[in-house]
Amino acid sequence: MTGPTRLGIAPTGSRSRLHHRTGHLTVRVMNQDADGARVGLIATQALLLSGDDVRIEVDVAPGAWLDVVEATGTVAYEGDTPSSWTVDATVGDGAILTWAGKPFVVSDEIATHRGTRIRLHGTGRALMQEKIVLGRAGQLGGDLSMSLEASDDTGPLQVECLDLGQEARQMPGVLGNLRSMDTVTAWGWTPEPTGEPEAGTTGPGETYFPLDRSGAALRWMGIGRFRDQLCDATFAAWHEEAMRDYRLRHATQHLRHARGETRPAAHAVADMAGRPHGRYRWHSPTDRREGAVTPSAS
């Protein structure tokens, strides 16, 4: 039995410390600095075969960054025994995890489960893109179930369970004849989509979901190949925004440490961004889009 693929990253003074253990997948470092790394996940064997239980465990230490790239898509092949793909990730305070997924294809005559669990601590953030395809060429696709649990120190951020079995997805309001789904989800902050989602009725379309607390999701559903114009661009924009904020916070911490400062970090961030001191409150969603803010007393 193949064990889980384990991946951990921690910042150091010179080069980040990366630990990994090979399971069904192995890790290849693409880029690395003192605080984190960009890595590729490569299958060590054909995936997913009937009965495979692929588990990926990720730990991003406080203050670190980790960018995960799936090198290729994954096909859940037909078989009598169900298969599964599970990601279990912990993101520390001030850390960030970004994950660019490739298509996950569900063949005919297979039952497979895809699960994701994300735990954020402190000001940790995570960003993930998942692409689902029901059926290979000329197929309708087997039975797929999906589960997502994202939480922070306060409690649940997002809990989602999807039954995309052959019978369930034909029910009104599920998928119907649609076969592809692309989802970009952010936790730890609430970014806006890069364009205007075009919600479908009975056909392809996109929907933007701001979470009740800290997070947002953009989902496209369509027929066949991924033809949406928004999800990939949104993932790239949210990734850039998250890393820009991470670099700014990290540089601010180093600057305050070098100066021996004990004042609130928000003041130092304001200095670096060229803003006046004070906490900022958004008045309304409209003000937020237009960038209108009002400083309040510190």
N, C-alpha and C positions, 0 to 999 in steps of 0.2 A: 504493500500500500504506500503510495507516494504522499509524503507529508506536505504541510502548507509551505508556500513561498513566503519568506519573511523579509521585510525591508525596513530598516531604521536609519534615521539621519539625525545628527546632532552637530551644532556649530562648535568650532574651536577657534583658537587664535590665528591659525594659519590655513588649514585645510579641513573642511568638514569631515566628520567621522561617519562613514557609511558602512553599515552592517547589512549583509543579506545572506539568505539561505535559499538554495535552489530547491524547488518542488516541481510542479508541472511546468513552471515558468522559471526562467533565469533572468538576471538583471545585468544590463550593460550600461556603464556610465557614459553619458554623452557630453556632459559639462559639469564642472564642479568648482566651487569656491569655498571660502572659509565658513560660509553659513548654510550651504545647501548644495543640491545637485539636481541635474536633469538626467533621468534614467529611462532606458527603454526596457520593456518587458517582452521577452522572446520565448515562445513555447519550446520545450525540450522534447516534445513528442506530439503526435497528432492529437488535436483537441477539438471539441469535446467528444470522446467516444462514449458509448453506452456504459453507464455505471461510473463514469469519472466524477470525482468530487474535488473540484479545484478550489483551493482556499488561498487567499492573499491577505497577509497580515502586515499592516503598515503602522509605524510609529514615528511621528515627526516631533522631535524634542522641542521644548520651548525655545523660541527665537530662531528656529531653522526654517528653511524652505525646501520643498520637494516637488518637482515637476515630473509626473509619470506619463510616459507615452507608450501606448500599445503599438508594437511594431506592425502587427497584421490583425486582420479580423479573425473572429472565431466562429466555427460552425459546430452546432450541436447535432451530431450525426444520429441517424435512426438506430433503434435498438429496443430491447425489451426492458432494460433496467434504466430508471430515470437518472439523469445527470444533473450537475449543479455547478454554479460559478458564484463564489462568495468573496466579497471584499470587506475587510474589517479594519478600519483605520482610526487612529487616535492622533489628534492634532493639539500640541501644547500651546500654552499662552504665548501670544506674539508670533506664532508660527503660521505657515500657510502650506496647504496641499492643493495642487492642481493636477487634474487627471483627464487626459485627452483619449477617449475611448474610440475604438474602431468598431465597425458593424459586427453585431452578434446575431448570427443567422440560425434560425430554428428549422431543422429539416422536418419532413413528414415522418410520422410514426416514431416520435420521441416525446417524452415528457421531460422538461428541464426547468430548473429553477435558477433565477438570478437574484442574488441578495446583496444588499449594501448596508453597512452600518458605519456611521460617522459619529465620532465623539469629539467635540470641541471643548477646550479649556481656556478660560480667560478671554483674551482677544483673538484667539485662533480663528482662522478662516479656511474654508475648503471650497473648491470649484470642480465640478465633474460634468463630463459629457458622455451620454450613453446613446448608442444607435442600435435599434432593434429592427430585424428583418424577419418576417414570418414566411418561411419557405425559400428554398433555392429555386433556380429557374424552372418554371413549369409546375411548381408545387404550391400548396396552400399553407404549409407549415403545421407542425405538431402542436402540443400543448405547452404553453409557457406560463409560468407564474413568476411574479416579481415582488420583492419586498424591499422597503427602504425605511431605515430608522436613523434619523439625525437628531442629535441632542447637544446641549451645552451645559454649563454648570447650573443653569436655572431649571432645565428640564427639556422635554421634547421640542424640537424645532419643526420637524416634519416626519410624519408616519404615513406610509403609503403601501397598500397591498393591492396588486393588480392580478386578476385572473384573466389571462388571455388564452385560455383553452379554446379549442375549436368551437365548442358549443357556446361558451360564455361570450366570446367576442362577436357573435352574430346577434346578440341581444340589442335592443334599441339603446342608443347612446353610448355604445362601446366602440367597436372598430368597424363593424360591417365588412365591406370589401377592401378596406384599407389594410396595407401590409407592412408599412414602415413607420417607425416612430423615433424621433430624435429629440432628446431632452437635455437641456443645459441647466444645471442647478448650482446656485451659490448659497453658502451658509456662512453666517458671521457678519454679513453686511447685505444691503438690499440694493443692488445695481439695477439700472433701467436697461431695457433692450436697445440695441443700436438703431433699430428701425421700428416701423409701425406694424405689429402683428396683424395678419389677415386671417381672422377666424373663419374656419370652414363651417358649413352646415352639414351636408352629407358627403362632402368631398374633402380634399386636402386643405389643411389650414394650420395656423399657429395660434397659440394662446399664451399670454404672459400671466403668471401667478405670483404676486408678491405674497410672501408668507406672513402669518400673523405677527411674528416677531422678526427675527433677523434672518432674512434670506429671500430668494426669489427663484422662480423656475420659468423657463421658456420651453414650450413643447410644440413640436410639429408632427402631424400625422399625415401620411400620404400613401400613394400607390407606387410600388416598385422601388426604383432607386431613389436615393436622397436628392430631391430636387428643390428643397427649400433654400431660400436665399438669405435666411436670417440666423439660423442656429450656429453655423460655423463662424459667421462674422461676430455674433454675440459672444460666443466662447472666447474668441481672440480678443475682443474688446474688454470683457470682464477679466480675462487673464492679465492683460496689460494694466488695467486699473488696480487689480489686487496686488500685483508685483510692484507697481509704482508706490502704492501706499505702504507696502512692506518696506521698501528701500528707504522711504522717507522716515518712517518710524524708527528703523534701525539706525539710520544716520543720526537722527535726533538723540537717540539713547547714547551713542558713542560720543557725540558732541557734549552732552550734559555730563557724561562721566569724565571726559577730558577737562571740562571746566570746573568740575567739582560742584555742580549745581544741584540744588535740592528743590527748586521751584517746580510747579506742575509741568508735566511733559507737554501738555496742550499748549502752554505758552511758548515752549521751545519750537514746537511744530509750527506755530503761527509765525514765529520769527523767520524760520527757514522758508515758509511759503509766502512771506511778505504780507501777512494779514495782521490787523490789530489784535491785541490780547483779548481774551474773554471767551466764554463758552458760547457756542452758536446753536440757535434753535431754528429749525425749519418751521415756517408758519403753516404751510399747507402743501399738499402734493403739487399744486400749481407753482407755488414759490420754489419748491424743491427743484422742479424741472428748469425753472428760469434762473436758479442760482441765487435767489434772494435770501439773505440771512440777516439776523439781528443779534448783535453781541449783547450778552447779559453780564451782570456784575460777577466778578470772579469770587 
